[in-house]
Amino acid sequence: MLLRHAVPEDLPGLLDIHNNAVKTLKAIWTDKLDTLEDRTTWFEERTQAGYPVFVVENEAGDVIGFGSLGPYRPKEGYRLTVEHSIYILPQARGKGAGGLLLEKLIEVARGQGYHVMLAAVDGENAGSIALHLKFGFKSVGRIPQIGVKFGEWLDLVLMSLVLDDRVRPPQD
Ligand SMILES: CC(C)(COP(=O)(O)OP(=O)(O)OC[C@H]1O[C@@H](n2cnc3c(N)ncnc32)[C@H](O)[C@@H]1OP(=O)(O)O)[C@@H](O)C(=O)NCCC(=O)NCCS
């Protein structure tokens, strides 16, 4: 497997992975399918703001998943917190790609000076919860029935990783 920065040519593949997740999973809380234009805007906004987007290729050179960092909440008090997302194609799950992406995203978030990395995970997503626990995230809260998809209430599990041991935030 090869991990690399995403490039614009990857966007049709990323669109397929994203829309597959929207159609089939409770991991992403929307029913709205993206267009290529939506994915292009997302990619440009992420990269222009300094948030990385990585892809993983299999041995055949096909993109099988992606992961990125993004903002947690817009207010400036959250500026040292980053939220990430990782999506692997169904047939490629369980082979190490998600772990590869998460490890890289943690390294980059730490390198960029973020203090906390946050995952907001569907409460039934045992695979994602196990993945985050493996990489040192702690489950810090569960919000019952805060989401809706496929005719069900969804719980949100928040998982956080403190990236450094600064006692106080840096002075601006
Ligand atoms: C969750 C997801 C990103 C994990 O990626 P992956 O490539 O399948 O995971 P990996 O093979 O790298 O597994 C790494 C570790 O995660 C854990 N893990 C992953 N999938 C698991 C599962 N289904 N059940 C239990 N543990 C799992 C294990 O600890 C595993 O380590 P191990 O192989 O040493 O036991 C992937 O399954 C996926 O894309 N799921 C759908 C989308 C999604 O849920 N995204 C996360 C949104 S927060």
Ligand as a Chemical Component Dictionary entry (heavy atoms), coordinates in Angstrom:
data_LIG
# 
_chem_comp.id                   LIG 
_chem_comp.type                 NON-POLYMER 
_chem_comp.pdbx_formal_charge   0 
_chem_comp.three_letter_code    LIG 
# 
loop_
_chem_comp_atom.comp_id 
_chem_comp_atom.atom_id 
_chem_comp_atom.alt_atom_id 
_chem_comp_atom.type_symbol 
_chem_comp_atom.charge 
_chem_comp_atom.model_Cartn_x 
_chem_comp_atom.model_Cartn_y 
_chem_comp_atom.model_Cartn_z 
_chem_comp_atom.pdbx_ordinal 
LIG C1  C1  C 0 -13.216 2.421  10.161 1  
LIG C2  C2  C 0 -12.214 2.284  9.002  2  
LIG C3  C3  C 0 -11.717 3.675  8.599  3  
LIG C4  C4  C 0 -11.050 1.415  9.465  4  
LIG O1  O1  O 0 -10.150 1.272  8.382  5  
LIG P1  P1  P 0 -9.580  -0.171 7.997  6  
LIG O2  O2  O 0 -8.615  -0.023 6.891  7  
LIG O3  O3  O 0 -10.728 -1.077 7.776  8  
LIG O4  O4  O 0 -8.840  -0.564 9.358  9  
LIG P2  P2  P 0 -7.429  -1.258 9.554  10 
LIG O5  O5  O 0 -7.400  -2.531 8.757  11 
LIG O6  O6  O 0 -6.354  -0.289 9.293  12 
LIG O7  O7  O 0 -7.489  -1.633 11.090 13 
LIG C5  C5  C 0 -6.709  -0.937 12.065 14 
LIG C6  C6  C 0 -7.249  -1.295 13.438 15 
LIG O8  O8  O 0 -8.571  -0.784 13.582 16 
LIG C7  C7  C 0 -9.370  -1.720 14.321 17 
LIG N1  N1  N 0 -10.453 -2.171 13.450 18 
LIG C8  C8  C 0 -10.662 -1.801 12.169 19 
LIG N2  N2  N 0 -11.801 -2.346 11.704 20 
LIG C9  C9  C 0 -12.317 -3.071 12.713 21 
LIG C10 C10 C 0 -13.504 -3.845 12.854 22 
LIG N3  N3  N 0 -14.382 -3.985 11.856 23 
LIG N4  N4  N 0 -13.748 -4.408 14.051 24 
LIG C11 C11 C 0 -12.883 -4.285 15.075 25 
LIG N5  N5  N 0 -11.729 -3.549 14.996 26 
LIG C12 C12 C 0 -11.463 -2.951 13.836 27 
LIG C13 C13 C 0 -8.447  -2.826 14.750 28 
LIG O9  O9  O 0 -7.915  -2.462 16.007 29 
LIG C14 C14 C 0 -7.367  -2.771 13.705 30 
LIG O10 O10 O 0 -6.144  -3.222 14.169 31 
LIG P3  P3  P 0 -5.749  -4.784 14.062 32 
LIG O11 O11 O 0 -5.891  -5.135 12.608 33 
LIG O12 O12 O 0 -4.349  -4.816 14.555 34 
LIG O13 O13 O 0 -6.731  -5.517 14.910 35 
LIG C15 C15 C 0 -12.876 1.589  7.768  36 
LIG O14 O14 O 0 -13.389 0.338  8.160  37 
LIG C16 C16 C 0 -13.952 2.390  7.111  38 
LIG O15 O15 O 0 -13.692 3.158  6.185  39 
LIG N6  N6  N 0 -15.204 2.229  7.574  40 
LIG C17 C17 C 0 -16.306 2.935  6.992  41 
LIG C18 C18 C 0 -16.189 4.448  7.169  42 
LIG C19 C19 C 0 -15.955 4.835  8.605  43 
LIG O16 O16 O 0 -16.550 4.278  9.512  44 
LIG N7  N7  N 0 -15.090 5.821  8.795  45 
LIG C20 C20 C 0 -14.747 6.333  10.088 46 
LIG C21 C21 C 0 -15.661 7.456  10.411 47 
LIG S1  S1  S 0 -15.283 8.118  12.039 48 
# 
loop_
_chem_comp_bond.comp_id 
_chem_comp_bond.atom_id_1 
_chem_comp_bond.atom_id_2 
_chem_comp_bond.value_order 
_chem_comp_bond.pdbx_ordinal 
LIG C1  C2  SING 1  
LIG C2  C3  SING 2  
LIG C2  C4  SING 3  
LIG C2  C15 SING 4  
LIG C4  O1  SING 5  
LIG O1  P1  SING 6  
LIG P1  O2  DOUB 7  
LIG P1  O3  SING 8  
LIG P1  O4  SING 9  
LIG O4  P2  SING 10 
LIG P2  O5  DOUB 11 
LIG P2  O6  SING 12 
LIG P2  O7  SING 13 
LIG O7  C5  SING 14 
LIG C5  C6  SING 15 
LIG C6  O8  SING 16 
LIG C6  C14 SING 17 
LIG O8  C7  SING 18 
LIG C7  N1  SING 19 
LIG C7  C13 SING 20 
LIG N1  C8  SING 21 
LIG N1  C12 SING 22 
LIG C8  N2  DOUB 23 
LIG N2  C9  SING 24 
LIG C9  C10 SING 25 
LIG C9  C12 DOUB 26 
LIG C10 N3  SING 27 
LIG C10 N4  DOUB 28 
LIG N4  C11 SING 29 
LIG C11 N5  DOUB 30 
LIG N5  C12 SING 31 
LIG C13 O9  SING 32 
LIG C13 C14 SING 33 
LIG C14 O10 SING 34 
LIG O10 P3  SING 35 
LIG P3  O11 DOUB 36 
LIG P3  O12 SING 37 
LIG P3  O13 SING 38 
LIG C15 O14 SING 39 
LIG C15 C16 SING 40 
LIG C16 O15 DOUB 41 
LIG C16 N6  SING 42 
LIG N6  C17 SING 43 
LIG C17 C18 SING 44 
LIG C18 C19 SING 45 
LIG C19 O16 DOUB 46 
LIG C19 N7  SING 47 
LIG N7  C20 SING 48 
LIG C20 C21 SING 49 
LIG C21 S1  SING 50 
# 
